[in-house]
Each structure stands twice: as C-alpha cells, then as structure tokens.
Amino acid sequence: MARSQETFGKKEREKKKQKKKLDKEKKKENREKQSADDMIAYVDEHGNLTSTPPDPDKKKKEVKLEDIEISVSRQRELTPEDFIRTGIVTFFNDSKGYGFIKDLETQESVFVHLNGLLDRVRERDKVTFETEKGPKGLNAIKVKLFVEEKKVEKKTEEPQADETQEDEPEVADDADKNEE
C-alpha cells in the first residue's frame, strides 16, 4: 500500500490558509457594513475622545487667548556670563597647537585648539572659556587667563603678573629640557 501524499504538516498549513481566507472575508464584510458615522470620533470639553457628538444646547465656555498656558518650566533668562566657564589647562602642546581644559564645574575635559586662544596658556593655568559643539565633542573657544578681581588686579597687580609670566616660562623651559 502506498502512503498518502498529504502529510500532517501539509494538512495544518492548508487549514491555516483556509482560516486566514475566511477571516479576511469577514473583515471585508464588516468594512462594507460600516458607515462614515461609525468612524467619526468627537472630542469633549476635557480633551477626551468620545463616540457621542457634543450637545448643541450646552453653553460653551469662552476662553481668552491670554489665559491659555503651556506647561513649560520657567527658567531664568541666560546672560552672557552663564556661557563662560572656568577650568584648568591639564595639557597643552605648543608645537602641535592643541590641548585640553578640565572644566571646574562639571569636571569634564574640553578640547582646545590654538585658534581658540585669546591669551597664551600653559599647563596648570586657570582659564575662562566658552564652548561650542565640534565634530568630536565640545571645543573650547575664547580661552583667556582667569582673573578673579579685574578692577583690583588691573590697578595693582598687572606689573607683578607680567613678572611672574616671565619667570614661569624659564621654569617650564628648564622642565622641558630635563624631560628631553
């Protein structure tokens, strides 16, 4: 006796096909029976979707345009001082013209290029800077040496600051010679 060509798997697939076909026909009939009125949704006074139309006799509440508030958190207006950050130069290579500044507030490292410098900087200098978004992250721009009390230091300590700047490069040069 020869076996039947139909196996259990084939029978199951055939049953599934028939069931899908019947379901599809039922859905098609239901769509044809539905009217446009069944598909309309209404919005009530609280903003919820409903299937019942609004009552035309009900008095509508007038809302002034000025009374509408959007729930956005109130933030104070940003001033230019908010964009200025302070940090310490952790690394700077004069020959290559780039380095990194560690932001004192967020402790993140920010890349700085020679083009973004307003003053000459060295490692361990305290600086103020602004940031901009670069292709690989934040870049420091408008980098200048940090001056705590501008008015007092300009009058009394400027000559001393120049003297210390002259002394420090000699020390840094000596340190570079020792490293080589």
C-alpha positions in Angstrom: 0.0 0.0 0.0 1.2 3.4 -0.9 1.2 6.2 1.6 -0.9 9.2 1.1 1.0 12.2 -0.3 -0.6 14.5 2.3 1.4 14.7 5.5 0.3 16.2 8.8 2.3 19.4 8.2 0.7 19.9 4.8 -2.8 19.5 6.3 -2.1 22.0 9.0 -0.8 24.6 6.5 -3.8 24.1 4.4 -6.1 24.6 7.4 -4.3 27.8 8.3 -4.7 29.2 4.8 -8.4 28.4 4.8 -8.9 30.1 8.2 -7.0 33.2 7.1 -9.1 33.4 3.9 -12.3 33.2 6.0 -11.1 35.9 8.4 -10.2 38.2 5.6 -13.7 37.8 4.0 -15.4 38.5 7.4 -13.3 41.7 7.8 -14.2 42.8 4.3 -17.9 42.3 5.0 -17.6 44.3 8.3 -15.9 47.2 6.5 -18.6 47.3 3.9 -21.3 47.4 6.6 -19.7 50.3 8.5 -20.7 53.8 7.5 -18.8 57.1 7.8 -20.8 57.9 11.0 -19.3 54.9 12.8 -15.8 56.1 12.1 -16.2 59.7 13.5 -14.7 60.5 16.8 -15.5 63.6 18.9 -13.5 65.5 21.5 -15.3 66.5 24.7 -14.6 69.7 26.8 -11.9 67.8 28.7 -10.0 66.8 25.6 -11.0 63.1 25.7 -12.1 61.2 22.6 -15.7 60.0 22.6 -18.1 58.4 20.1 -21.0 60.7 21.1 -21.4 64.1 19.4 -21.4 67.2 21.7 -24.7 68.5 23.0 -25.6 71.6 20.9 -27.8 73.1 23.7 -25.0 73.1 26.2 -23.5 76.5 26.8 -19.9 76.7 25.7 -17.3 78.3 27.9 -15.4 81.1 26.4 -11.6 81.0 26.9 -9.4 84.0 26.4 -6.3 83.5 24.4 -4.2 85.2 27.2 -5.5 82.6 29.7 -4.0 79.6 27.9 -0.8 78.5 29.5 1.6 75.9 28.1 3.3 73.8 30.7 6.9 74.7 30.1 9.1 75.1 33.1 10.1 78.7 33.9 13.7 79.3 33.5 15.6 82.5 34.1 17.0 84.2 31.1 20.5 83.3 30.3 23.1 86.0 30.4 26.5 86.0 28.6 28.2 85.2 31.9 26.3 81.9 32.1 28.1 80.6 29.0 31.5 81.5 30.4 33.1 78.5 32.1 36.3 78.3 34.2 38.8 75.5 34.1 42.4 74.4 34.4 44.6 73.6 31.5 45.5 69.9 32.0 47.6 69.5 28.9 48.8 71.9 26.1 51.2 71.1 23.4 52.6 74.4 21.9 54.3 72.7 19.0 51.1 70.9 17.8 48.8 73.7 18.9 46.2 71.9 20.9 45.4 70.8 24.5 42.7 70.0 27.0 41.0 72.0 29.7 39.3 70.4 32.7 36.1 72.3 33.5 36.0 73.1 37.2 32.2 72.8 37.4 31.5 69.6 35.5 34.9 68.0 35.7 34.8 67.2 32.0 37.7 67.5 29.7 37.2 70.0 26.8 39.4 70.1 23.7 41.1 73.5 22.9 42.9 74.5 19.7 45.5 77.2 19.2 42.9 79.1 17.1 40.5 79.3 20.2 43.1 81.1 22.4 42.9 84.8 23.2 45.9 84.6 25.7 48.9 82.4 25.8 48.3 79.5 28.1 50.4 76.7 29.7 49.6 73.6 31.7 48.0 74.2 35.1 46.8 77.8 34.2 43.4 78.7 35.4 41.4 80.0 32.4 37.9 81.2 31.4 36.4 79.9 28.2 33.2 79.3 26.2 32.3 76.1 24.5 31.0 75.1 21.1 29.9 71.8 19.6 32.6 70.3 17.4 32.6 67.1 15.3 34.0 65.0 18.2 32.6 66.8 21.2 33.0 70.1 23.0 35.6 72.6 21.9 36.8 75.5 24.0 36.8 78.9 22.3 37.6 82.4 23.5 40.1 81.0 26.1 41.8 83.5 28.2 43.7 83.5 31.6 41.4 83.7 34.6 41.4 87.0 36.5 39.4 86.9 39.8 39.0 90.6 40.6 39.5 92.5 37.4 39.4 96.1 38.9 41.9 95.4 41.7 44.3 93.3 39.7 44.4 95.8 36.8 45.5 98.6 39.1 47.9 96.9 41.5 49.0 93.5 40.2 49.5 93.9 36.5 53.2 94.5 36.7 53.6 91.6 39.0 51.6 89.3 36.7 54.0 90.2 33.9 57.0 89.4 36.1 55.5 86.0 37.0 54.8 85.2 33.4 58.4 86.0 32.5 59.7 83.8 35.4 57.4 80.8 34.7 58.4 80.2 31.1 62.1 79.8 32.2 61.0 77.2 34.7 58.8 75.5 32.1 61.7 75.6 29.6 64.0 74.0 32.2 61.5 71.3 32.9 61.2 70.6 29.1 65.0 70.3 28.8 65.0 67.8 31.7 62.3 65.7 30.1 64.2 65.5 26.8 
